[in-house]
């Protein structure tokens, strides 16, 4: 290990000019990545000589590029990375990305022996592509489909079953609060898990591609996932 987790946190704090008296813990890094918007250029050497550093930075740069400027049209600034002007995407390409995303989740679930997720994804749910503003998922557990429950449970806890770099535990809150989307978090952090799970795959990349095009998923049935593409304005 090239540096301790405390040294890593100090490196983050120094770059963001955080008060040195601030407690050095994972929660102290929440909001860190937002400091360097819109282009994130200042984080180029954030991870020093950490082996996974270059790839971690490369993925973060994709996040900055996708979200761009953080100023809201009505004034103020976004608290999170939001894609306000997503590029258009072909519906068939979106469907293919969604299928690859589900396959990637199944691969991770198999690696961590998450049988409930594997069962929910077999057979792979059908993908329906729509356009417009998606409805909200049900709030109450009894109103949710088992498929939705399985995907939501997977996205918040699979990493607890993996023995990996201690950096991952320290960085996870900061990465999550970039978008408050655990799937985007997992894409950005994948280099910290890849060596343990599967160095040759990038299972969350398809989901990130959907996210950066403004595509949202909704699940109201047991065998189907709906994709909502942003309505294109001529």
N, C-alpha and C positions, 0 to 999 in steps of 0.2 A: 504494500500500500504506500503510495507516494506521499500522502499526508493524512493526518488524523481528521476526524470529522470536525473537531473544534477548530483546527487550522483552516478547513474549508469554509466554515461559517465566518471566520475572521476575514478570509479573503473576500467573501461576498460583502461583508459589512464595510470593509475598507473601500471597495469599489463604489458602493452606494453612499459613502460618507455617513455611515450610521454612527451615532454616539458610542464611543468605546465602552461606556458603562452599561450598554444594553445587554441583557442576558443573551448568551449564545445558545439558542436552541432552535429547533425546527420552525416553531411558530414565528420566530424573529425574522425569518426569510420571506414570509408571506408578503406579496406585493413587490418583491425585489425586481422581478423582470419588467414590471410596468415602468420602473424608474427610467429605463433606457429606450423608451419609445420615442420616435416611431421606428428608427432603423436598427436599434440594438448593436450598433457598431462597437460600442465600448466594451462589449462582453467577449470580444474575440479571444482574449487570453484568460478568460475567467477560470478555467479549470487547470491552468498550469500544465504540468507534465502528466496529468492523469491520462491513462491510456485511452479511456473513452471520451476524453475531452473534445477532440476535434469533431467527432460525430455528434456529440451533445450540442455543441455550438452550432453546427450546420442545421440541425433540426430546429433550434431556437430561431435561427435566421429565417427559416421558412415560415415560422409563426409570425415574426415581425413583418415579413413581406406580405403575408396573406391579410393581416389586419390593417396594416398601414397606419395612418394618422389616428390618434386617439381623441381628437376633439369632436364633440358631438355637434350635429348641425344646429341644434337649438342652444348651444352654449355649454360650457363645462367639458369635462373629460370622462371618458369611459373608465370604469373601475377594472374592467376585464378586457381581454382581447376579443373584439367583435369584428366580424367580416361584414362591413357595411355595403361594399360594392363588389359582390362576388361575380366572378366571370361566369358566363353561361356554360352549361354542361349538357351534352347530349343525353337524353333520357336512357337510351340503351347503355351508354357508358356508365351512367349512374347505377343502373341495375347491376352491371357486371362488377362494379366496385363494391356494391353492397354484398354480393355473393362472395367476393374475395374476403371482405371483412368478416362475414360469418364463418368462413372456412378458417380464417386466422384465429378467431375466438375459439373455435373447436380445437385447433392445434394447441393453443395454450392450455385449454381445459384438459386435454389429454396429457400434457406434460405434468400438470399439477394434480392429476387424478381427480378432477372435478366432474363426478359422474352426473350430477343434476344438470349442469350446463350441457354436457354432451347429449344427454337424453332430450333436452329441450330443443337442441339443434339437429336432431335426427328424426325424420329426414329434414334436410335443410328447408327452412320456411320459404314460401314463395315471396317474390318481391313485386310489389305494385308501385308504379311510379306515377305520382300526381303532381300538380302544380298549385302553388298558392300558400296561404298561411295555414300551418298545421293546427289541428285541435290539440287541446292539452291532454296529457295522459291522466287517467283517474288518480285521485289522491289516496283513496282508501284501498288498503290491501285486498279487501274482499271484492273490489271492482276490477282488479287487474287480472289479466290473463296470466297463466302459468309461464308462458314464454316471456312476457315482459318482466315478471318477477325474477326469472332465471337470469336474464341479461343484466338487469339492474344489480342483482346480488353478485354476479360475476364481476362486473365492472368496478365494484367497490372493495372486493376482498381477495381476488385470486393471488395477489402478490404476497399475502400473508403466508402462503404455503411454499414460498420460495426462499431458500437460503442464498442470499446474494450480497452484493456490496453494502456495507453500512451507510454509504453515501445515499443510497436509495431512500432509506427511512428518513434521513435528515432533509432531503430535498423534496420529498413527496408533497408536503403542504404547499410549498412555493409553486411547484409545477401545477398542482390541482387548481390553485386560485388564479392561474393565468386565464382560464376559460370556464372554470367550474364544470368541466366536462371530463370525467375520468378516462374516457377513451382517448381524448386528445392528450391528456397527461401521460397515458401509457405509451402513446406514439413518441412523445418527446423524450421519455425516459428509457425507451427500449434498449439503448446501448448498455445500460446498467444491468439489464436482465439477459441480454442476448447470449452471453457466454455460458450461462447456466441452462437456459432453455433451448435456444436454437439460433446459433450464430448466423445461419444461412438464410433466415427468413426475416420478414419485416411485417408481422401480422396486423399491426394497427395502421400501416401506411394507407390502405384503402379507405379507412374511416377518416383519416386526416384529409385525404383528397376530397371526400364528400363534404367535410366540415368547411374547408376553405372555399368551396363552391356554394356555400350557404344551404346545403341540403340537410334536412332534419328527418329523423326516423320517428315513426309512431307505430305502436303495436296495440291492437284492439282484438286480435284473434289469436288462436293457438298456432295457426299454420301459415300466417302471413304477416309481412312487415311492409308498411307503407312508407315510401320516400316522398317527401315534399320538396320539390324544386322551387326556388324563388321565381315568382312570376316575372317574366321578361317584359320590359317596357320598350316599345319601339321608339 
